[in-house]
Amino acid sequence: MQVDDFDFDLPESLIALRPAQPRDTARLLHIPANSDPSDGFGDRVMRDLPDLLRAGDALVVNVT
């Protein structure tokens, strides 16, 4: 694997400069476990998170 494999264009207009208001409207990418790959990823908002979590799930948070 090469570091160049991770290069991509990211327009500045897609970079968040401040938190979403209200905060629970921040975007959330949902990747269902054990789902059909053709279903793809799901666009959600943070207020959906409690309904998505089940016992034994792992929650990964990026605080950078």
N, C-alpha and C positions, 0 to 999 in steps of 0.2 A: 504494500500500500504506500502511496506517495502522498506527501503533504498537499501537493497540488490537487489531489482528488477532492479536497475540501474547499477549493476556491469557488466562489459564486458571486454574482452581482447582487448587491442589496441597495436599492435606491434609498437615498436619505429620507424620502417622504414616508418610508415604511419603518423608520426607526423611532420608537417612542422616546420623547424627550421629557415627559412627565407622566405620572400615574393617571390611569383612567379615572374619570369622575362620573358617577360614583364608583368606588373601587371594585364593587362586585360586578361591574360591567366589563372588566378586563377580559381579554380573549384567552381562551383555553383550548389547547389541542388535545382531543380525546383519542387515544389509540386503544380500541377494545382488545382485550386479551381473548385468545381462542376464537377469533371471528374469521369469517371468510375474507381473504385478502382483497377480494373484489369490492368489499364494502367500503374500503378506504378509511381514512381518518375522519374524525368528526370535529367540526367547529362548534365550540360551546363558549359559555362565559363562566367566570369563576363562581357565580351564584349557583351553577349546576353541580359543582363539585360534591357536596354532601350526598346528592342523589346518585352519583356515579361510583362512589367508594363502597366496597364490600369488605367484610372481615377477611384479613389476610392479604389485602392489596398493599402494594408499595407506592408511596407518594414521593416523587423526586422533585426537589425544589431548587431552582437556580436563583441565588441571591446576588448575582454579579451586577 
